Amino acid sequence: MAVEAMRHGALDFIRKPFREQDILDRINEALTQEMLTHQYRLEHQALLDKIASLSLREKQIFMKVAAGEMNKSIAIDLEISERTVEVHRSQVMKKLKVRTLAQLVNLKLQSELTQP
């Protein structure tokens, strides 16, 4: 019965006889977990929305910069000037509210994570 309950989404299983405090503790744990999951989903969606606000060219630059490509190779690949890449890269950083390449890469990795 416990295995079946867990397959259907139960977070825990309490054996009989049980104390009322055990049930209250499990309910509080479940509520806390749900709150954390909800908060994560909100933050993840906000990140996805920020990325979606980028123009097509900015998204291309974002993906290539986050993948570690240099401005010069991005410019050659997209057939634009290196200065144009720099301008788009700057806009991406502003729109995503990051200051460093490491933060940009981190945002890219977070955006690819699946939601719980």
N, CA, C and O atoms as a GROMACS GRO file, in nm:
protein
  464
    1MET      N    1   0.082  -0.119   0.000
    1MET     CA    2   0.000   0.000   0.000
    1MET      C    3   0.087   0.126   0.000
    1MET      O    4   0.054   0.225  -0.066
    2ALA      N    5   0.198   0.123   0.074
    2ALA     CA    6   0.288   0.239   0.080
    2ALA      C    7   0.349   0.267  -0.056
    2ALA      O    8   0.359   0.383  -0.097
    3VAL      N    9   0.391   0.163  -0.126
    3VAL     CA   10   0.452   0.179  -0.258
    3VAL      C   11   0.350   0.240  -0.355
    3VAL      O   12   0.384   0.331  -0.431
    4GLU      N   13   0.229   0.191  -0.352
    4GLU     CA   14   0.123   0.242  -0.439
    4GLU      C   15   0.095   0.390  -0.410
    4GLU      O   16   0.077   0.469  -0.502
    5ALA      N   17   0.092   0.425  -0.282
    5ALA     CA   18   0.068   0.564  -0.244
    5ALA      C   19   0.180   0.654  -0.295
    5ALA      O   20   0.154   0.764  -0.344
    6MET      N   21   0.304   0.609  -0.284
    6MET     CA   22   0.418   0.688  -0.331
    6MET      C   23   0.414   0.706  -0.483
    6MET      O   24   0.448   0.813  -0.534
    7ARG      N   25   0.372   0.604  -0.555
    7ARG     CA   26   0.359   0.614  -0.701
    7ARG      C   27   0.257   0.719  -0.741
    7ARG      O   28   0.269   0.781  -0.847
    8HIS      N   29   0.157   0.739  -0.658
    8HIS     CA   30   0.052   0.836  -0.688
    8HIS      C   31   0.082   0.974  -0.631
    8HIS      O   32  -0.006   1.060  -0.628
    9GLY      N   33   0.205   0.995  -0.584
    9GLY     CA   34   0.245   1.129  -0.544
    9GLY      C   35   0.253   1.154  -0.394
    9GLY      O   36   0.278   1.267  -0.352
   10ALA      N   37   0.231   1.053  -0.314
   10ALA     CA   38   0.242   1.073  -0.168
   10ALA      C   39   0.385   1.111  -0.133
   10ALA      O   40   0.480   1.057  -0.190
   11LEU      N   41   0.400   1.202  -0.040
   11LEU     CA   42   0.534   1.244   0.002
   11LEU      C   43   0.587   1.157   0.116
   11LEU      O   44   0.708   1.147   0.136
   12ASP      N   45   0.497   1.096   0.188
   12ASP     CA   46   0.536   1.017   0.303
   12ASP      C   47   0.425   0.918   0.334
   12ASP      O   48   0.316   0.925   0.278
   13PHE      N   49   0.455   0.826   0.424
   13PHE     CA   50   0.360   0.724   0.464
   13PHE      C   51   0.372   0.706   0.615
   13PHE      O   52   0.483   0.687   0.666
   14ILE      N   53   0.261   0.713   0.685
   14ILE     CA   54   0.262   0.700   0.831
   14ILE      C   55   0.193   0.569   0.868
   14ILE      O   56   0.083   0.538   0.822
   15ARG      N   57   0.261   0.493   0.951
   15ARG     CA   58   0.204   0.365   0.994
   15ARG      C   59   0.112   0.386   1.114
   15ARG      O   60   0.132   0.476   1.195
   16LYS      N   61   0.014   0.299   1.123
   16LYS     CA   62  -0.076   0.299   1.238
   16LYS      C   63  -0.011   0.218   1.349
   16LYS      O   64   0.065   0.127   1.318
   17PRO      N   65  -0.034   0.246   1.469
   17PRO     CA   66  -0.099   0.365   1.523
   17PRO      C   67  -0.004   0.485   1.511
   17PRO      O   68   0.118   0.468   1.510
   18PHE      N   69  -0.060   0.603   1.501
   18PHE     CA   70   0.021   0.723   1.484
   18PHE      C   71  -0.022   0.829   1.584
   18PHE      O   72  -0.132   0.827   1.638
   19ARG      N   73   0.070   0.921   1.605
   19ARG     CA   74   0.041   1.034   1.692
   19ARG      C   75  -0.007   1.150   1.606
   19ARG      O   76   0.034   1.163   1.490
   20GLU      N   77  -0.092   1.234   1.662
   20GLU     CA   78  -0.141   1.350   1.588
   20GLU      C   79  -0.025   1.440   1.546
   20GLU      O   80  -0.028   1.500   1.438
   21GLN      N   81   0.076   1.450   1.631
   21GLN     CA   82   0.192   1.534   1.599
   21GLN      C   83   0.264   1.484   1.474
   21GLN      O   84   0.317   1.564   1.396
   22ASP      N   85   0.267   1.351   1.454
   22ASP     CA   86   0.330   1.296   1.334
   22ASP      C   87   0.260   1.346   1.209
   22ASP      O   88   0.325   1.384   1.111
   23ILE      N   89   0.127   1.347   1.211
   23ILE     CA   90   0.050   1.394   1.096
   23ILE      C   91   0.076   1.544   1.074
   23ILE      O   92   0.098   1.588   0.961
   24LEU      N   93   0.073   1.621   1.182
   24LEU     CA   94   0.097   1.765   1.170
   24LEU      C   95   0.237   1.793   1.115
   24LEU      O   96   0.255   1.882   1.032
   25ASP      N   97   0.336   1.717   1.162
   25ASP     CA   98   0.472   1.735   1.113
   25ASP      C   99   0.480   1.706   0.964
   25ASP      O  100   0.543   1.780   0.888
   26ARG      N  101   0.418   1.598   0.921
   26ARG     CA  102   0.421   1.559   0.779
   26ARG      C  103   0.348   1.662   0.693
   26ARG      O  104   0.392   1.693   0.582
   27ILE      N  105   0.237   1.714   0.744
   27ILE     CA  106   0.163   1.818   0.669
   27ILE      C  107   0.248   1.943   0.655
   27ILE      O  108   0.254   2.002   0.547
   28ASN      N  109   0.314   1.983   0.763
   28ASN     CA  110   0.402   2.101   0.756
   28ASN      C  111   0.517   2.080   0.659
   28ASN      O  112   0.553   2.171   0.584
   29GLU      N  113   0.576   1.960   0.658
   29GLU     CA  114   0.683   1.929   0.564
   29GLU      C  115   0.633   1.936   0.420
   29GLU      O  116   0.701   1.990   0.332
   30ALA      N  117   0.514   1.882   0.396
   30ALA     CA  118   0.456   1.884   0.261
   30ALA      C  119   0.427   2.027   0.217
   30ALA      O  120   0.452   2.063   0.102
   31LEU      N  121   0.373   2.109   0.307
   31LEU     CA  122   0.344   2.248   0.274
   31LEU      C  123   0.473   2.326   0.246
   31LEU      O  124   0.478   2.407   0.152
   32THR      N  125   0.575   2.302   0.325
   32THR     CA  126   0.704   2.367   0.304
   32THR      C  127   0.762   2.327   0.168
   32THR      O  128   0.810   2.412   0.093
   33GLN      N  129   0.757   2.198   0.137
   33GLN     CA  130   0.808   2.150   0.009
   33GLN      C  131   0.730   2.211  -0.108
   33GLN      O  132   0.790   2.251  -0.208
   34GLU      N  133   0.600   2.218  -0.094
   34GLU     CA  134   0.517   2.277  -0.201
   34GLU      C  135   0.548   2.425  -0.218
   34GLU      O  136   0.552   2.475  -0.330
   35MET      N  137   0.570   2.495  -0.108
   35MET     CA  138   0.604   2.637  -0.115
   35MET      C  139   0.738   2.657  -0.188
   35MET      O  140   0.751   2.745  -0.272
   36LEU      N  141   0.836   2.574  -0.155
   36LEU     CA  142   0.967   2.584  -0.219
   36LEU      C  143   0.958   2.551  -0.368
   36LEU      O  144   1.020   2.617  -0.451
   37THR      N  145   0.880   2.450  -0.402
   37THR     CA  146   0.861   2.412  -0.542
   37THR      C  147   0.792   2.525  -0.618
   37THR      O  148   0.831   2.558  -0.731
   38HIS      N  149   0.691   2.583  -0.558
   38HIS     CA  150   0.618   2.693  -0.622
   38HIS      C  151   0.711   2.812  -0.644
   38HIS      O  152   0.709   2.873  -0.751
   39GLN      N  153   0.792   2.844  -0.544
   39GLN     CA  154   0.886   2.956  -0.555
   39GLN      C  155   0.987   2.930  -0.667
   39GLN      O  156   1.018   3.020  -0.744
   40TYR      N  157   1.038   2.807  -0.675
   40TYR     CA  158   1.133   2.772  -0.780
   40TYR      C  159   1.068   2.789  -0.917
   40TYR      O  160   1.129   2.843  -1.009
   41ARG      N  161   0.945   2.742  -0.930
   41ARG     CA  162   0.875   2.754  -1.060
   41ARG      C  163   0.855   2.900  -1.099
   41ARG      O  164   0.871   2.935  -1.216
   42LEU      N  165   0.820   2.984  -1.002
   42LEU     CA  166   0.804   3.127  -1.031
   42LEU      C  167   0.934   3.190  -1.078
   42LEU      O  168   0.936   3.265  -1.175
   43GLU      N  169   1.044   3.159  -1.008
   43GLU     CA  170   1.174   3.214  -1.044
   43GLU      C  171   1.220   3.162  -1.180
   43GLU      O  172   1.275   3.236  -1.261
   44HIS      N  173   1.195   3.033  -1.205
   44HIS     CA  174   1.234   2.974  -1.332
   44HIS      C  175   1.156   3.038  -1.447
   44HIS      O  176   1.212   3.069  -1.551
   45GLN      N  177   1.026   3.059  -1.427
   45GLN     CA  178   0.944   3.122  -1.530
   45GLN      C  179   0.987   3.266  -1.554
   45GLN      O  180   0.988   3.313  -1.668
   46ALA      N  181   1.023   3.337  -1.448
   46ALA     CA  182   1.070   3.475  -1.462
   46ALA      C  183   1.198   3.477  -1.547
   46ALA      O  184   1.216   3.565  -1.631
   47LEU      N  185   1.286   3.382  -1.524
   47LEU     CA  186   1.409   3.373  -1.603
   47LEU      C  187   1.376   3.345  -1.750
   47LEU      O  188   1.432   3.408  -1.839
   48LEU      N  189   1.286   3.250  -1.774
   48LEU     CA  190   1.247   3.218  -1.911
   48LEU      C  191   1.183   3.339  -1.979
   48LEU      O  192   1.204   3.363  -2.098
   49ASP      N  193   1.105   3.415  -1.902
   49ASP     CA  194   1.042   3.536  -1.957
   49ASP      C  195   1.148   3.641  -1.995
   49ASP      O  196   1.136   3.708  -2.097
   50LYS      N  197   1.251   3.654  -1.911
   50LYS     CA  198   1.358   3.749  -1.942
   50LYS      C  199   1.429   3.710  -2.072
   50LYS      O  200   1.456   3.795  -2.156
   51ILE      N  201   1.457   3.582  -2.085
   51ILE     CA  202   1.524   3.535  -2.206
   51ILE      C  203   1.433   3.554  -2.328
   51ILE      O  204   1.480   3.590  -2.436
   52ALA      N  205   1.304   3.529  -2.309
   52ALA     CA  206   1.208   3.547  -2.419
   52ALA      C  207   1.197   3.693  -2.462
   52ALA      O  208   1.158   3.721  -2.576
   53SER      N  209   1.231   3.785  -2.374
   53SER     CA  210   1.223   3.928  -2.407
   53SER      C  211   1.336   3.972  -2.500
   53SER      O  212   1.331   4.082  -2.556
   54LEU      N  213   1.437   3.888  -2.517
   54LEU     CA  214   1.547   3.921  -2.606
   54LEU      C  215   1.501   3.913  -2.752
   54LEU      O  216   1.415   3.833  -2.787
   55SER      N  217   1.559   3.998  -2.834
   55SER     CA  218   1.530   3.990  -2.978
   55SER      C  219   1.594   3.862  -3.033
   55SER      O  220   1.675   3.798  -2.965
   56LEU      N  221   1.557   3.826  -3.154
   56LEU     CA  222   1.612   3.705  -3.216
   56LEU      C  223   1.765   3.712  -3.222
   56LEU      O  224   1.832   3.615  -3.188
   57ARG      N  225   1.819   3.824  -3.264
   57ARG     CA  226   1.964   3.840  -3.274
   57ARG      C  227   2.029   3.833  -3.136
   57ARG      O  228   2.134   3.772  -3.119
   58GLU      N  229   1.964   3.897  -3.037
   58GLU     CA  230   2.018   3.893  -2.900
   58GLU      C  231   2.018   3.750  -2.847
   58GLU      O  232   2.111   3.710  -2.778
   59LYS      N  233   1.915   3.674  -2.879
   59LYS     CA  234   1.911   3.532  -2.836
   59LYS      C  235   2.025   3.454  -2.901
   59LYS      O  236   2.088   3.370  -2.836
   60GLN      N  237   2.050   3.480  -3.028
   60GLN     CA  238   2.160   3.412  -3.096
   60GLN      C  239   2.293   3.445  -3.028
   60GLN      O  240   2.374   3.357  -3.002
   61ILE      N  241   2.312   3.571  -2.999
   61ILE     CA  242   2.436   3.615  -2.932
   61ILE      C  243   2.444   3.553  -2.793
   61ILE      O  244   2.549   3.503  -2.753
   62PHE      N  245   2.334   3.557  -2.720
   62PHE     CA  246   2.328   3.500  -2.585
   62PHE      C  247   2.371   3.353  -2.587
   62PHE      O  248   2.454   3.311  -2.506
   63MET      N  249   2.315   3.275  -2.679
   63MET     CA  250   2.345   3.132  -2.686
   63MET      C  251   2.493   3.109  -2.718
   63MET      O  252   2.558   3.023  -2.659
   64LYS      N  253   2.545   3.187  -2.811
   64LYS     CA  254   2.683   3.168  -2.853
   64LYS      C  255   2.782   3.215  -2.745
   64LYS      O  256   2.882   3.148  -2.720
   65VAL      N  257   2.753   3.328  -2.683
   65VAL     CA  258   2.841   3.377  -2.576
   65VAL      C  259   2.838   3.279  -2.459
   65VAL      O  260   2.943   3.246  -2.403
   66ALA      N  261   2.718   3.233  -2.421
   66ALA     CA  262   2.706   3.138  -2.309
   66ALA      C  263   2.774   3.005  -2.341
   66ALA      O  264   2.815   2.933  -2.250
   67ALA      N  265   2.786   2.973  -2.469
   67ALA     CA  266   2.854   2.850  -2.510
   67ALA      C  267   3.006   2.868  -2.515
   67ALA      O  268   3.080   2.774  -2.541
   68GLY      N  269   3.051   2.990  -2.488
   68GLY     CA  270   3.194   3.016  -2.481
   68GLY      C  271   3.258   3.067  -2.608
   68GLY      O  272   3.380   3.076  -2.616
   69GLU      N  273   3.177   3.101  -2.707
   69GLU     CA  274   3.234   3.152  -2.832
   69GLU      C  275   3.283   3.296  -2.814
   69GLU      O  276   3.228   3.373  -2.736
   70MET      N  277   3.387   3.328  -2.887
   70MET     CA  278   3.445   3.462  -2.881
   70MET      C  279   3.368   3.555  -2.975
   70MET      O  280   3.306   3.510  -3.072
   71ASN      N  281   3.373   3.685  -2.946
   71ASN     CA  282   3.302   3.784  -3.028
   71ASN      C  283   3.339   3.774  -3.176
   71ASN      O  284   3.252   3.784  -3.263
   72LYS      N  285   3.467   3.754  -3.203
   72LYS     CA  286   3.513   3.749  -3.342
   72LYS      C  287   3.450   3.630  -3.416
   72LYS      O  288   3.405   3.646  -3.529
   73SER      N  289   3.447   3.514  -3.354
   73SER     CA  290   3.391   3.396  -3.420
   73SER      C  291   3.238   3.408  -3.434
   73SER      O  292   3.180   3.359  -3.531
   74ILE      N  293   3.175   3.474  -3.337
   74ILE     CA  294   3.030   3.498  -3.346
   74ILE      C  295   3.002   3.590  -3.464
   74ILE      O  296   2.909   3.566  -3.541
   75ALA      N  297   3.082   3.694  -3.478
   75ALA     CA  298   3.065   3.789  -3.588
   75ALA      C  299   3.080   3.719  -3.722
   75ALA      O  300   3.001   3.743  -3.814
   76ILE      N  301   3.179   3.635  -3.735
   76ILE     CA  302   3.201   3.564  -3.860
   76ILE      C  303   3.084   3.470  -3.888
   76ILE      O  304   3.032   3.464  -4.000
   77ASP      N  305   3.043   3.397  -3.785
   77ASP     CA  306   2.934   3.300  -3.800
   77ASP      C  307   2.802   3.367  -3.838
   77ASP      O  308   2.728   3.315  -3.922
   78LEU      N  309   2.772   3.482  -3.778
   78LEU     CA  310   2.646   3.551  -3.804
   78LEU      C  311   2.657   3.654  -3.917
   78LEU      O  312   2.559   3.720  -3.953
   79GLU      N  313   2.778   3.667  -3.972
   79GLU     CA  314   2.804   3.761  -4.082
   79GLU      C  315   2.768   3.905  -4.044
   79GLU      O  316   2.701   3.976  -4.119
   80ILE      N  317   2.814   3.944  -3.926
   80ILE     CA  318   2.798   4.081  -3.879
   80ILE      C  319   2.934   4.128  -3.827
   80ILE      O  320   3.027   4.049  -3.814
   81SER      N  321   2.945   4.257  -3.798
   81SER     CA  322   3.073   4.309  -3.749
   81SER      C  323   3.093   4.269  -3.602
   81SER      O  324   2.998   4.243  -3.528
   82GLU      N  325   3.218   4.266  -3.564
   82GLU     CA  326   3.251   4.236  -3.425
   82GLU      C  327   3.194   4.342  -3.332
   82GLU      O  328   3.152   4.312  -3.220
   83ARG      N  329   3.194   4.465  -3.377
   83ARG     CA  330   3.136   4.575  -3.296
   83ARG      C  331   2.987   4.553  -3.274
   83ARG      O  332   2.936   4.579  -3.165
   84THR      N  333   2.916   4.505  -3.376
   84THR     CA  334   2.773   4.476  -3.362
   84THR      C  335   2.750   4.366  -3.259
   84THR      O  336   2.656   4.373  -3.179
   85VAL      N  337   2.836   4.267  -3.260
   85VAL     CA  338   2.828   4.161  -3.159
   85VAL      C  339   2.845   4.221  -3.020
   85VAL      O  340   2.772   4.186  -2.927
   86GLU      N  341   2.942   4.309  -3.005
   86GLU     CA  342   2.968   4.373  -2.875
   86GLU      C  343   2.846   4.451  -2.828
   86GLU      O  344   2.810   4.446  -2.710
   87VAL      N  345   2.782   4.523  -2.919
   87VAL     CA  346   2.663   4.603  -2.883
   87VAL      C  347   2.550   4.510  -2.840
   87VAL      O  348   2.486   4.534  -2.738
   88HIS      N  349   2.526   4.405  -2.917
   88HIS     CA  350   2.420   4.310  -2.881
   88HIS      C  351   2.451   4.239  -2.749
   88HIS      O  352   2.363   4.217  -2.666
   89ARG      N  353   2.576   4.205  -2.732
   89ARG     CA  354   2.617   4.138  -2.607
   89ARG      C  355   2.592   4.229  -2.487
   89ARG      O  356   2.546   4.184  -2.382
   90SER      N  357   2.622   4.356  -2.504
   90SER     CA  358   2.598   4.454  -2.397
   90SER      C  359   2.448   4.463  -2.366
   90SER      O  360   2.409   4.468  -2.249
   91GLN      N  361   2.366   4.467  -2.470
   91GLN     CA  362   2.221   4.472  -2.450
   91GLN      C  363   2.170   4.346  -2.379
   91GLN      O  364   2.084   4.355  -2.292
   92VAL      N  365   2.222   4.232  -2.416
   92VAL     CA  366   2.183   4.106  -2.352
   92VAL      C  367   2.216   4.112  -2.203
   92VAL      O  368   2.135   4.074  -2.119
   93MET      N  369   2.335   4.159  -2.172
   93MET     CA  370   2.377   4.168  -2.032
   93MET      C  371   2.285   4.262  -1.953
   93MET      O  372   2.249   4.233  -1.839
   94LYS      N  373   2.247   4.374  -2.014
   94LYS     CA  374   2.157   4.469  -1.949
   94LYS      C  375   2.019   4.408  -1.928
   94LYS      O  376   1.963   4.415  -1.818
   95LYS      N  377   1.964   4.350  -2.034
   95LYS     CA  378   1.830   4.294  -2.026
   95LYS      C  379   1.821   4.178  -1.927
   95LYS      O  380   1.720   4.162  -1.858
   96LEU      N  381   1.925   4.098  -1.919
   96LEU     CA  382   1.925   3.984  -1.827
   96LEU      C  383   1.978   4.022  -1.688
   96LEU      O  384   1.980   3.939  -1.597
   97LYS      N  385   2.020   4.147  -1.675
   97LYS     CA  386   2.068   4.200  -1.547
   97LYS      C  387   2.183   4.118  -1.489
   97LYS      O  388   2.181   4.077  -1.374
   98VAL      N  389   2.284   4.097  -1.573
   98VAL     CA  390   2.406   4.029  -1.530
   98VAL      C  391   2.524   4.118  -1.563
   98VAL      O  392   2.517   4.203  -1.652
   99ARG      N  393   2.634   4.097  -1.491
   99ARG     CA  394   2.752   4.180  -1.512
   99ARG      C  395   2.870   4.102  -1.567
   99ARG      O  396   2.960   4.158  -1.630
  100THR      N  397   2.870   3.971  -1.543
  100THR     CA  398   2.986   3.893  -1.584
  100THR      C  399   2.945   3.779  -1.677
  100THR      O  400   2.829   3.738  -1.682
  101LEU      N  401   3.044   3.729  -1.748
  101LEU     CA  402   3.021   3.615  -1.836
  101LEU      C  403   2.978   3.493  -1.754
  101LEU      O  404   2.893   3.416  -1.798
  102ALA      N  405   3.037   3.476  -1.637
  102ALA     CA  406   3.001   3.363  -1.551
  102ALA      C  407   2.852   3.368  -1.514
  102ALA      O  408   2.785   3.265  -1.513
  103GLN      N  409   2.802   3.486  -1.482
  103GLN     CA  410   2.660   3.500  -1.449
  103GLN      C  411   2.573   3.468  -1.570
  103GLN      O  412   2.467   3.408  -1.556
  104LEU      N  413   2.618   3.509  -1.688
  104LEU     CA  414   2.544   3.482  -1.811
  104LEU      C  415   2.537   3.331  -1.837
  104LEU      O  416   2.431   3.278  -1.870
  105VAL      N  417   2.649   3.265  -1.822
  105VAL     CA  418   2.653   3.119  -1.840
  105VAL      C  419   2.563   3.051  -1.737
  105VAL      O  420   2.492   2.956  -1.770
  106ASN      N  421   2.568   3.098  -1.615
  106ASN     CA  422   2.484   3.042  -1.509
  106ASN      C  423   2.336   3.056  -1.543
  106ASN      O  424   2.259   2.962  -1.522
  107LEU      N  425   2.295   3.172  -1.595
  107LEU     CA  426   2.156   3.191  -1.636
  107LEU      C  427   2.118   3.093  -1.746
  107LEU      O  428   2.008   3.036  -1.745
  108LYS      N  429   2.208   3.074  -1.839
  108LYS     CA  430   2.180   2.979  -1.949
  108LYS      C  431   2.160   2.839  -1.894
  108LYS      O  432   2.066   2.769  -1.933
  109LEU      N  433   2.246   2.798  -1.803
  109LEU     CA  434   2.233   2.664  -1.742
  109LEU      C  435   2.104   2.652  -1.662
  109LEU      O  436   2.035   2.550  -1.669
  110GLN      N  437   2.072   2.755  -1.586
  110GLN     CA  438   1.946   2.753  -1.508
  110GLN      C  439   1.825   2.745  -1.598
  110GLN      O  440   1.727   2.677  -1.564
  111SER      N  441   1.830   2.812  -1.711
  111SER     CA  442   1.714   2.812  -1.802
  111SER      C  443   1.691   2.674  -1.862
  111SER      O  444   1.579   2.641  -1.901
  112GLU      N  445   1.796   2.594  -1.869
  112GLU     CA  446   1.784   2.460  -1.927
  112GLU      C  447   1.740   2.354  -1.827
  112GLU      O  448   1.706   2.242  -1.866
  113LEU      N  449   1.740   2.388  -1.699
  113LEU     CA  450   1.697   2.293  -1.597
  113LEU      C  451   1.547   2.268  -1.609
  113LEU      O  452   1.470   2.359  -1.638
  114THR      N  453   1.508   2.144  -1.586
  114THR     CA  454   1.365   2.113  -1.587
  114THR      C  455   1.305   2.152  -1.453
  114THR      O  456   1.373   2.151  -1.350
  115GLN      N  457   1.179   2.184  -1.456
  115GLN     CA  458   1.110   2.224  -1.333
  115GLN      C  459   1.068   2.099  -1.256
  115GLN      O  460   1.032   1.997  -1.315
  116PRO      N  461   1.074   2.109  -1.121
  116PRO     CA  462   1.031   1.993  -1.040
  116PRO      C  463   0.881   1.969  -1.049
  116PRO      O  464   0.830   1.876  -0.987
   0.00000   0.00000   0.00000
